Amino acid sequence: MNDAGVITNVADTALWMAYIRAMENQRAGAVIRDPLAALLAGDRGRKIARSMPHSATTAWGMIIRTSAIDRLILEALPLGVDTVLNLGAGFDTRPYRMELPSGIRWIEVDLPDLIESKNAMLRSHAPVCSVERIGMDLSNRSSRNELFAKFGKEAKNGLVISEGLIPYFSNDAAAQLATDLYGIPSFCRWIHDFDDAGERRKMPRSWAQKLEAAPFLFQVKDWFEFFKQTGWHANKVITSADQSERLDRPFPLAFPLGLLMYALPKSMRRQVLSATGAVMMEKSRL
Ligand SMILES: C[S@@+](CC[C@H](N)C(=O)[O-])C[C@H]1O[C@@H](n2cnc3c(N)ncnc32)[C@H](O)[C@@H]1O
């Protein structure tokens, strides 16, 4: 048992995210109410989150992104969605915290140990719709494609979500995943977060050190063009700048990133905050 709050594998990043939602839950005027997040994050989630540098900025970014993805899901569901496939679901609790149609089929996929512990912790809690969980390493292309084929056949109108997953895939692996999802006719839409800062994005060294066991691998010059090449185009984009203004939740004035951000002219600050956000993608004809 690692008690020092060190990230030892990529699944630990899910504890970190859950802790951020647990903190948000306690906040007056929380934009995400996630009463199960503290249970799921546990003590390790707290230690991991507290050991990460730039914690206020990261929490802001995660809450902005999660709430933007919530909005996109609520826009997508009335379009006839019958199945949601959440890849790299981590300790996400949308089927417990959101008002979703009870008839929807919600499937979560993540690494086997994480899924086992999530199942155990949520055993006595009831989701608003049917939830299935699959423990699988999504980098195993043949098993994941079997899974996609099975759910693809059973779904009429599928929505894929992958929040915070793509950064842990190499460019080639992300392109394969996008191509494989594109190949399933009933997977009509895909919602995830984007980071279009391209080569301007430099991860602070202190962060890279903490994420040594779960490095960010995905780096492309043009995020939207990359996915367009695999057949997916952006249908609706919510930038962090838009969502931050909508929620009246400005970038935190925390040292040092907040000070650097507020030293920028407003238009440039908006430009920086528009390079990230959430997107709903649909298929183009290739
Ligand atoms: C940053 S967390 C995000 C979790 C969740 N979507 C959220 O927003 O709270 C990244 C998630 O991707 C999962 N993940 C990364 N690589 C994976 C892989 N190859 N197979 C399955 N899950 C993976 C991790 O286990 C982790 O739960």
The ligand as an SDF file (V2000), in Angstrom:
LIG
                    3D

 27 29  0  0  0  0  0  0  0  0999 V2000
   -7.3400   11.4890  -15.1600 C   0  0  0  0  0  0  0  0  0  0  0  0
   -8.2060   10.0000  -14.8550 S   0  0  0  0  0  0  0  0  0  0  0  0
   -9.8340   10.4720  -15.3380 C   0  0  0  0  0  0  0  0  0  0  0  0
  -10.8760    9.6170  -14.6960 C   0  0  0  0  0  0  0  0  0  0  0  0
  -12.3100   10.0750  -14.9400 C   0  0  0  0  0  0  0  0  0  0  0  0
  -12.6490   10.0720  -16.3330 N   0  0  0  0  0  0  0  0  0  0  0  0
  -12.5270   11.4220  -14.3310 C   0  0  0  0  0  0  0  0  0  0  0  0
  -12.6400   12.4140  -15.0830 O   0  0  0  0  0  0  0  0  0  0  0  0
  -12.5720   11.5140  -13.1100 O   0  0  0  0  0  0  0  0  0  0  0  0
   -7.6770    8.9520  -16.2150 C   0  0  0  0  0  0  0  0  0  0  0  0
   -8.3610    7.6180  -16.2010 C   0  0  0  0  0  0  0  0  0  0  0  0
   -8.0010    6.9040  -17.3740 O   0  0  0  0  0  0  0  0  0  0  0  0
   -7.7830    5.5600  -17.0130 C   0  0  0  0  0  0  0  0  0  0  0  0
   -6.8880    4.9350  -18.0010 N   0  0  0  0  0  0  0  0  0  0  0  0
   -5.7220    5.4100  -18.4750 C   0  0  0  0  0  0  0  0  0  0  0  0
   -5.1670    4.5250  -19.3410 N   0  0  0  0  0  0  0  0  0  0  0  0
   -6.0280    3.4780  -19.4030 C   0  0  0  0  0  0  0  0  0  0  0  0
   -6.0280    2.2600  -20.1090 C   0  0  0  0  0  0  0  0  0  0  0  0
   -5.0070    1.9250  -20.9230 N   0  0  0  0  0  0  0  0  0  0  0  0
   -7.0590    1.4170  -19.9510 N   0  0  0  0  0  0  0  0  0  0  0  0
   -8.0920    1.7260  -19.1300 C   0  0  0  0  0  0  0  0  0  0  0  0
   -8.1660    2.8840  -18.4380 N   0  0  0  0  0  0  0  0  0  0  0  0
   -7.1370    3.7430  -18.5600 C   0  0  0  0  0  0  0  0  0  0  0  0
   -7.1290    5.6450  -15.6520 C   0  0  0  0  0  0  0  0  0  0  0  0
   -7.1680    4.4290  -14.9530 O   0  0  0  0  0  0  0  0  0  0  0  0
   -7.9320    6.7410  -15.0080 C   0  0  0  0  0  0  0  0  0  0  0  0
   -9.0730    6.2680  -14.3610 O   0  0  0  0  0  0  0  0  0  0  0  0
  1  2  1  0
  2  3  1  0
  2 10  1  0
  3  4  1  0
  4  5  1  0
  5  6  1  0
  5  7  1  0
  7  8  2  0
  7  9  1  0
 10 11  1  0
 11 12  1  0
 11 26  1  0
 12 13  1  0
 13 14  1  0
 13 24  1  0
 14 15  1  0
 14 23  1  0
 15 16  2  0
 16 17  1  0
 17 18  1  0
 17 23  2  0
 18 19  1  0
 18 20  2  0
 20 21  1  0
 21 22  2  0
 22 23  1  0
 24 25  1  0
 24 26  1  0
 26 27  1  0
M  CHG  2   2   1   9  -1
M  END
$$$$
